[in-house]
Amino acid sequence: NDGVDTIHKNNEMLVILKNVMNDLYARDTSSKIRAVKQSTFKSGKYVGCYAPIGYRKSPADKHILEIDPVTAPVVLRIFDMRLQGDSFRKIARTLNEEGVPSPRGFYYMAEGRPNLRGETPYWNDVTVKTILRNEVYLGHMVQNKTGTVSYKVHKQVSKPKEDWIKVEHTHEPLVSQEVWDAVQRRRIETRQSVHRHDAPGRSSPFDTAWSL
């Protein structure tokens, strides 16, 4: 568009300068976008394409979460099943057997459109585990967990926990602190039990560990 013909050596310096300027512009733009996001995170506003299951975005403000009466009972049941001693895998299997839509399934139902992207309609142990460890259900907002490698490489990567931004009491909690603590204690107790059974001279709990 600038009429620069790189076949001529006289234009080489111009091309180099333009490339440097374009790179500086991209870096500056990326830095400004990151600063805006950081400010939004620190203010406790929700930033995400989809609300976590159990919640929906407020019609008045998309940055505020409110309890979804359709999906909240599913989340509460998952916490209750875990308290009863069910493993992540068993919880997922039960939900699938009963035909309970997955988080993505609920999303497409609310949107009133089919899942054309072919995303899995089934529950799995990873999804259940993620829900049971998400502090959003305590009414807290924990964001900035992932980001891009750089302004040039847009691949998403997980950030260290010290970089997470947590703001408490940003919306109505779905579970009580007591229930949350009990579920987290069960995770610790299960881990300790696996380690005890994995002591030298004892049979390996490999299969059991994978189902937790």
N, C-alpha and C positions, 0 to 999 in steps of 0.2 A: 504493500500500500504506500510505502514511502519512496518507491521508485529506486530502491537500492539494488544494484546488480553486483552480486558477489564475484562475478567472473573477473571484474576489474580489481586489481590489487589496491588501487587508490581508495576503494570502499571498505577495505578490511578493517581499518581503525574505526570507521563509523559503525560497522556492524558490531564490533567488540564493545564500543561505548553504549550502543543501544541495548545489547544483551545485559550489560551491567546495570543500566538504568531500569530495565524491565525486572531484573532480579530484585533490585532494591525496592521497587514498587510492590512486588508480590510479598516480600518479607514484611514491609511496613503494613500492608493491608492485613496480612495474617496476624500480626501483632495486635492491631486494633480490634480485630474480631475476637481474639483470645481475651483481650482486656474486658470487652463487653460481656463475654460469657462468664468470666471470673466474677465480675460485679453482680451479674444476675444470680450466680450460684450463692454468693455470700449474702445476698438479700433474702435467700430462702425461697426463691421462685423456682417452680419446676420447669426444666428445660428437657424436652424429649418429644419424639414423634408420637409415642403411645403412652398412655397412662398405665401404670402397673395394675395387674388384675386386682380387683377389689376396689379400685378407684376409677374415677373418670375426671376429665378436665372440666372445670367449672365453665358453664356457658358465658358467665360474666367476665371471666378472666382465665385464659388458657394456661396461665402459669400457676394456677391454684388447683389443688386436688380436692375432690369431695368424694365421699363414700358412694360406691355404685351399688344400689340395692340388688342388682341382678347377680353380680359376681362376688360381692363381699361374703355371702354365705359359704361359697366354695373355699375361700381363703380361711375362714374361721374353722371350717371342717378339717382342712389340712393341718392346721395347728392342733386341733383336738385329736386327730388320728395319731399325730406324732407323740402327743402327751400320753396316749394309750399304749405306746410302745411300737407302733408300726414303723417299719423302715421306709426310706425314701422310695425304694423300688415298689414296696407293697402298696404304698399310698397311690403311686402312679398307676399301678396295675388295677387297683380298685376303681379309680376314677375312669379308667379306660373301659373296664368291664361294665360300668354303669352308664356309659355313653355321655359322660360329662365333657362338654367341649373344652379344648385346651385354651390357654390364654389367647392365642392367635385366632382360634375358632370363635371365641366370644367377640373378639374385635371385628371380624368380618360379619358376624351376625348383627352387631350394633350398627355397622356401616350399611348393612342391607345389600351386600355384594358378595359374589363368590370369591373363593381363594384361588385366583388365577396364577399365583406365583408358585403354587405347589408346596407351600410350607406345611410341615407335618401337622396333622390335626390331632395328634396323640400326646398324652402326658408322658414324661420320662422322669427318671430320678434326679437329673440335673435341674430340671425346671422346679420340681418340688423343693429341692435343697435351696435353690436361689430364693424362693418365696420365704422359706423358713428363716433365712438369714438376712432378709431385707428390712432394715430399720424404718423403711417408709411406713410399715404397719404399726409402728410405735408413734407415728405422727412426726417423725423427723425426716429431714431431707438430706440425703448423702449423695453428692454428685461429684463430678470431675474425676470419676473412676477410670475413665479411658480418654484417650486423645490420639492425635496423629503423631507419626514419627517426627515429622518436621513440616515446614510450609511447602516443601517440595515433594515429600513422600507422604501421601494421605492415608497410608495403611493405619488402621486402628490398633492400638496396643493398650494393655492394662497399665495403669499408673500405680506407683507404690502407695501404700496406705497413708503415708504422711502427706501426700499431695491431695488426698480426698478433702472435700469441703463439706462439712456437716453443720446444719442449722437445725436446732431442735424446736419442736412445737410449732411447726409451720401449717399443720392441718389436723383434722380430727383423727385420732388413732383408731385402728381397727381391732387391735388386741391390747390387753392390759400389760403393764410392766411385769406383773407376776407371771402371766402366761408366757411372755417372751423369755423371762429368766429361766422358767422351768424347761422350756424347749431347748435353750442353749445349754443348760446343765446336762440334759440328756445327751447332747452331742459330746460333751466332755466325758461323761460317764461311759459312753459307748466306746470312745477312743481309748480310754484307760483299760476297759475290759479287753479290747482287742490286743493291746500291748501286753497285758498279763498273760493272755493265752498264747501269745507269740514268743514267750520266753524260751530259752534254750531247753531242748529236751521234750518240748510239747508239740503237738500237732499244729500245723499252720492253719490259721483262720482265714486263709486267702478268700475262699468263697464267701464267708460271712462278711468280711470287710467290704467286699464289693457291693453287697446288698444294703449297706448302711448309708 
